[in-house]
């Protein structure tokens, strides 16, 4: 039996209160991972726009109009789609752009997952607004199981300090305040350096905190690290270096379920090596 929609389910990350939408919506998602979530909630027929970085699920999104990138939204193209709802994210979309969108779109849904558990509120929010509560509840159950598996791996193995690289020239990593760092911590990987800001710091290879690092992880996004970078970073760091699928650590929404399971398996595998 379906439960009633609570007020808390309908409040987004900006503190805005939403109402359940009646009938078919016209949704534009400006957040790649949440575009995938929209589809996994069974809302693909109501998705009328996306960014060029929204790539999953590929077969479905081929037919959905692009409105530019996450940072450079084509507002005239977006306006022409006449959306009822636009989904945005605090980190991925520019505030001034979101404010302009709010001037002509009835409902702008703001998200800001900071830790893995925040996925639950995102599932509930979209499920409540678009009458997909049963679908959201199924994702909640799967997510809880994946998070429990990840945490069990993190508890069973010795914690390890890692450097998670997201860019080259300049070399950049992630701060502890990021969703990525919190997700890695679930499997026992504590990111270095130990700081909260800036969220994506640049560094040099003589940084005083580098001797603490036990392993380096090279992400596939936003910079696409490849096999040739493994030897380069190994020479620079003097530490074991591994490639990692960036989507598994940085995408929230429904992909976070697969991501946590993937990270748990990767942690086991690298520890065994």
Helices and strands as residue ranges (DSSP letters): G 8-10, E 27-29, H 32-40, G 44-46, E 47-50, H 58-61, E 65-66, H 75-80, E 85-89, H 95-101, E 107-111, H 118-129, H 133-156, E 160-165, H 179-186, E 189-191, G 210-212, E 215-219, H 227-237, E 240-244, H 246-250, H 255-272
